[in-house]
Amino acid sequence: MNIFNNDEIPVGLSMALAENLYAMERFGNLNEQQQQDFIQQSRNVGSKQEMRNLVSGLETMR
């Protein structure tokens, strides 16, 4: 599944990932369910800074 080629990923999330290439790489390495869970979590974000914080959390995910 390539979520970047359809409307599945929110614009704010894609922009935040584009600003943080390491987090984008980590997101790409998540399995499909983990990606869906992360996308769902991003839909509850209320500000640009919150989205950046959420995406930055990918840097420390194991």
N, C-alpha and C positions, 0 to 999 in steps of 0.2 A: 504494500500500500504506500502510495506517495501522497501524503496529505498536503504537500506544498503545491500540488497541481490542481487543487479543487477548492471549493468554498468551505471546507471542513475546518480549517484553522482560522481563528479570529485574526483580523488585521493587526490588532495591537500585539498579539503574541508573535506573529511573524516579524513585525518590526523590531520587537525586543530581542528576538533570536538573531536577527540580522545585525544588531549592534553588539552581540556577544557571540563571536564565532565558536569559542570553546563550548559554550552552553548549547549552541546549535548542533555541534558535533555530538555532544552527550545526548541531546534529544533524539537525534537520528539513530543512536545506538540503543535506545529503549525499544522494548518489544511493542507490538501493536497495542496491547491492552494498556501498558504503561503510558504510551503516547496519548491514547484516548482519555485516560484518567487525568493526565496533565492538561490536556486541552479543556476538559470539563472544569478543572480547577481554575484555569485561566479565565473562564467565562464569568467567574464570580469576583473578578478583580475590579476595583472601582477607580483606579487612577494609573497614570503612566508610571509613577514611581513604584506603586505596588506591583505592576507587571514586571518592571525591571528587577525588583526584589525576588519575585517568584522565579524568573528566568535565572537569576544569579544563583538561586538554590540548586540548579542543575549542576553547577560546578562542583558541588560537594557531594552529590548523590553517588552512591555506590551501587 
